Amino acid sequence: MNPDRMNPGKSAVPSESSADDCAERLSCLLDGELDAEACRALVDRLGHDEGACRQWRLLNCVGDAMRSADVASWHSERFVSRVSAALEGEPTVLAPAPLPRRVAVRRWLLPGAGAAAAAAVLIAVGLPSRQVSSPEATVAQAPAAPATTVAKAEVPVQIDRSPQLERYLAAHRELAEPTLMPHSTPYVRTSGAMLMQEGR
Amino acid sequence: MQRLVLRRCRWIASAILLLAFAALSHGQERSGSTAAADAADGRSAEQWLQIVQQAARRLDYSGTMVYQQGSEVHMSKIVHVFDGRVSHERLQPMDGQPREFIRRADEVRCLIPEARRVVIERRTRAESFPGLAATTTTELLQQYSVKIVGRERDGGFDCQVLEIQPRQGDRYGYRLWVDRASGLLLRSQTLNERGDVLEQMAFADVRIGGVDREQLKPSWPTDGWKVYEAAHRPVDLKEQGWRLSPPSGFKPLYTVRRPMATGHALQAVYSDGLASLSVFIEPASASAATEALPQRGPINAYARRVGDSVVTVVGEIPVETARAVAQAAERVGR
């Protein structure tokens, strides 16, 4: 805890909050159960409280793991800070558009973030990467080679691990017919992990 | 035990990678003598392709299918039997949650033991099934060029190595290892335009012929399990007020109206004989959230809003192709 950063009596996040309390609030934030003011205060806190940030990442990772083990990823602190530093130092070729309204409730990462990111497709939202201004979401493919360097990143892209598109993949797999391999081949790709999520 | 299996998987993955690299350099070395190899054998690359298509349907075989994409490796046991009319298959993934996929002709039963549930996925197409693939070899050759790049031993089998290159850059290429005796495809790599392996499937411990039918039976008694059936209603895309323009050679396989988690969607499935793609069309409100997909090697997706609908393209195609298909989607005469 860092006492000089506390500001008793002002924010909705109690200054004396224990780590547990902070976790509790972050969890509420994730579930959308905080009111606007408490939300703002907590987001402010995330901006400078490293412990809270770590907690936040952990909670997100737990959430991801619960949704699907395939998409959960946890990066070492050093890795994250190195990526952040590299990103800071990287000249942005294309100016990113202003952040969408839901500031900070996003998970940011870079393409080519290694093996962990291999399980996730990167989605560039609201940031013009190849096309300029269109109301479109690109679900770009993460580079297959883990050797891709961080410096190649053009713009930060967002990983949104919504199971929504996994369902598209499952639905596609169901009707796609391999012609050279046995017909069940598409199921090999998924190990049936998505069946339960379909909830059918 | 689990860790041991994991370590083994990793070992196999690296072995496969090594093999892939070896094959790559080997293939390049050999490509000069293609014509000679071709003539010596008496079978053209095109003929091999036909043989592969037939063998996958008509042979009885069992083995382990190793799927590798990036650092990810999945293994599944597979049994395939052709009874003279239709083919039967059982696929058992060896990692993740216990599951089984049992196929008879165009119906797949997905067994989920912990939920005591069977999900039936049925493909309903007007044309008879099985038979030749929707796309004939001749049609396939309009989109791809096929050549014999070598002859190698793979998994203990004497294999013909084929390379399939797209004539245009809007789809992926493939490298195939085919058992020369049976025509069974033993290894398949999907390649991007730089020749990087995006995903790989390989058969291990293959047994051709003499498959016991008992092996097709599910591992669990499914009496009393809940049965869910995916309900797809064939529809006419034009009547629904849509026109889609997939890349040349992609023929429509199915156009259905189907339930998705968020409501109903139109799904149009296309295939060029090797790659396939699906276009999903839904009311925009049903999927207002941003969407993403875990990366699966060559599989890409692209979503675009058209009026009050969202068009999502998913397939084993480069992202540029997925984007082009999404952008070409348009509303017609309504």
HADDOCK unambig.tbl for C-alpha pairs under 7 A between the chains (distance, minus, plus):
assign (segid A and resid 71 and name CA) (segid B and resid 294 and name CA) 6.51 0.50 0.50
assign (segid A and resid 115 and name CA) (segid B and resid 71 and name CA) 6.48 0.50 0.50
assign (segid A and resid 118 and name CA) (segid B and resid 70 and name CA) 6.92 0.50 0.50
assign (segid A and resid 118 and name CA) (segid B and resid 295 and name CA) 6.31 0.50 0.50
assign (segid A and resid 119 and name CA) (segid B and resid 294 and name CA) 5.27 0.50 0.50
assign (segid A and resid 119 and name CA) (segid B and resid 295 and name CA) 5.33 0.50 0.50
assign (segid A and resid 120 and name CA) (segid B and resid 293 and name CA) 6.42 0.50 0.50
assign (segid A and resid 120 and name CA) (segid B and resid 294 and name CA) 3.81 0.50 0.50
assign (segid A and resid 120 and name CA) (segid B and resid 295 and name CA) 4.72 0.50 0.50
assign (segid A and resid 121 and name CA) (segid B and resid 292 and name CA) 6.31 0.50 0.50
assign (segid A and resid 121 and name CA) (segid B and resid 293 and name CA) 5.28 0.50 0.50
assign (segid A and resid 121 and name CA) (segid B and resid 294 and name CA) 4.75 0.50 0.50
assign (segid A and resid 121 and name CA) (segid B and resid 295 and name CA) 4.30 0.50 0.50
assign (segid A and resid 122 and name CA) (segid B and resid 292 and name CA) 6.99 0.50 0.50
assign (segid A and resid 123 and name CA) (segid B and resid 292 and name CA) 5.98 0.50 0.50
assign (segid A and resid 135 and name CA) (segid B and resid 305 and name CA) 6.74 0.50 0.50
assign (segid A and resid 136 and name CA) (segid B and resid 303 and name CA) 6.40 0.50 0.50
assign (segid A and resid 136 and name CA) (segid B and resid 304 and name CA) 4.82 0.50 0.50
assign (segid A and resid 136 and name CA) (segid B and resid 305 and name CA) 6.48 0.50 0.50
assign (segid A and resid 137 and name CA) (segid B and resid 302 and name CA) 6.69 0.50 0.50
assign (segid A and resid 137 and name CA) (segid B and resid 303 and name CA) 5.49 0.50 0.50
assign (segid A and resid 137 and name CA) (segid B and resid 304 and name CA) 6.31 0.50 0.50
assign (segid A and resid 138 and name CA) (segid B and resid 302 and name CA) 5.29 0.50 0.50
assign (segid A and resid 138 and name CA) (segid B and resid 303 and name CA) 6.45 0.50 0.50
assign (segid A and resid 139 and name CA) (segid B and resid 292 and name CA) 6.06 0.50 0.50
assign (segid A and resid 139 and name CA) (segid B and resid 300 and name CA) 6.89 0.50 0.50
assign (segid A and resid 139 and name CA) (segid B and resid 301 and name CA) 5.37 0.50 0.50
assign (segid A and resid 139 and name CA) (segid B and resid 302 and name CA) 5.20 0.50 0.50
assign (segid A and resid 140 and name CA) (segid B and resid 300 and name CA) 6.80 0.50 0.50
assign (segid A and resid 140 and name CA) (segid B and resid 319 and name CA) 6.26 0.50 0.50
assign (segid A and resid 141 and name CA) (segid B and resid 295 and name CA) 6.47 0.50 0.50
assign (segid A and resid 141 and name CA) (segid B and resid 300 and name CA) 6.15 0.50 0.50
assign (segid A and resid 141 and name CA) (segid B and resid 319 and name CA) 6.86 0.50 0.50
assign (segid A and resid 142 and name CA) (segid B and resid 295 and name CA) 6.76 0.50 0.50
assign (segid A and resid 144 and name CA) (segid B and resid 70 and name CA) 6.03 0.50 0.50
assign (segid A and resid 144 and name CA) (segid B and resid 198 and name CA) 6.50 0.50 0.50
assign (segid A and resid 160 and name CA) (segid B and resid 291 and name CA) 6.61 0.50 0.50
assign (segid A and resid 160 and name CA) (segid B and resid 292 and name CA) 5.69 0.50 0.50
assign (segid A and resid 161 and name CA) (segid B and resid 292 and name CA) 5.93 0.50 0.50
assign (segid A and resid 162 and name CA) (segid B and resid 291 and name CA) 5.93 0.50 0.50
assign (segid A and resid 162 and name CA) (segid B and resid 292 and name CA) 6.05 0.50 0.50
assign (segid A and resid 164 and name CA) (segid B and resid 291 and name CA) 6.22 0.50 0.50
assign (segid A and resid 165 and name CA) (segid B and resid 291 and name CA) 5.80 0.50 0.50
assign (segid A and resid 165 and name CA) (segid B and resid 292 and name CA) 5.40 0.50 0.50
assign (segid A and resid 165 and name CA) (segid B and resid 293 and name CA) 4.97 0.50 0.50
assign (segid A and resid 166 and name CA) (segid B and resid 293 and name CA) 5.44 0.50 0.50
assign (segid A and resid 166 and name CA) (segid B and resid 294 and name CA) 6.94 0.50 0.50
assign (segid A and resid 169 and name CA) (segid B and resid 314 and name CA) 6.77 0.50 0.50
assign (segid A and resid 172 and name CA) (segid B and resid 278 and name CA) 5.77 0.50 0.50
assign (segid A and resid 174 and name CA) (segid B and resid 121 and name CA) 6.86 0.50 0.50
assign (segid A and resid 175 and name CA) (segid B and resid 123 and name CA) 6.45 0.50 0.50
assign (segid A and resid 176 and name CA) (segid B and resid 269 and name CA) 6.95 0.50 0.50
assign (segid A and resid 176 and name CA) (segid B and resid 276 and name CA) 6.07 0.50 0.50
assign (segid A and resid 178 and name CA) (segid B and resid 274 and name CA) 6.60 0.50 0.50
assign (segid A and resid 179 and name CA) (segid B and resid 53 and name CA) 6.13 0.50 0.50
assign (segid A and resid 179 and name CA) (segid B and resid 133 and name CA) 6.05 0.50 0.50
assign (segid A and resid 179 and name CA) (segid B and resid 273 and name CA) 6.28 0.50 0.50
assign (segid A and resid 179 and name CA) (segid B and resid 274 and name CA) 6.37 0.50 0.50
assign (segid A and resid 180 and name CA) (segid B and resid 52 and name CA) 6.07 0.50 0.50
assign (segid A and resid 180 and name CA) (segid B and resid 53 and name CA) 4.93 0.50 0.50
assign (segid A and resid 180 and name CA) (segid B and resid 56 and name CA) 6.13 0.50 0.50
assign (segid A and resid 181 and name CA) (segid B and resid 56 and name CA) 5.80 0.50 0.50
assign (segid A and resid 181 and name CA) (segid B and resid 185 and name CA) 6.86 0.50 0.50
assign (segid A and resid 182 and name CA) (segid B and resid 56 and name CA) 5.71 0.50 0.50
assign (segid A and resid 184 and name CA) (segid B and resid 91 and name CA) 6.84 0.50 0.50
assign (segid A and resid 188 and name CA) (segid B and resid 67 and name CA) 6.66 0.50 0.50
assign (segid A and resid 188 and name CA) (segid B and resid 76 and name CA) 6.61 0.50 0.50
assign (segid A and resid 188 and name CA) (segid B and resid 93 and name CA) 6.97 0.50 0.50
assign (segid A and resid 189 and name CA) (segid B and resid 67 and name CA) 6.84 0.50 0.50
assign (segid A and resid 191 and name CA) (segid B and resid 93 and name CA) 5.57 0.50 0.50
assign (segid A and resid 191 and name CA) (segid B and resid 96 and name CA) 6.64 0.50 0.50
assign (segid A and resid 192 and name CA) (segid B and resid 99 and name CA) 6.58 0.50 0.50
assign (segid A and resid 198 and name CA) (segid B and resid 261 and name CA) 6.45 0.50 0.50
assign (segid A and resid 200 and name CA) (segid B and resid 228 and name CA) 6.49 0.50 0.50
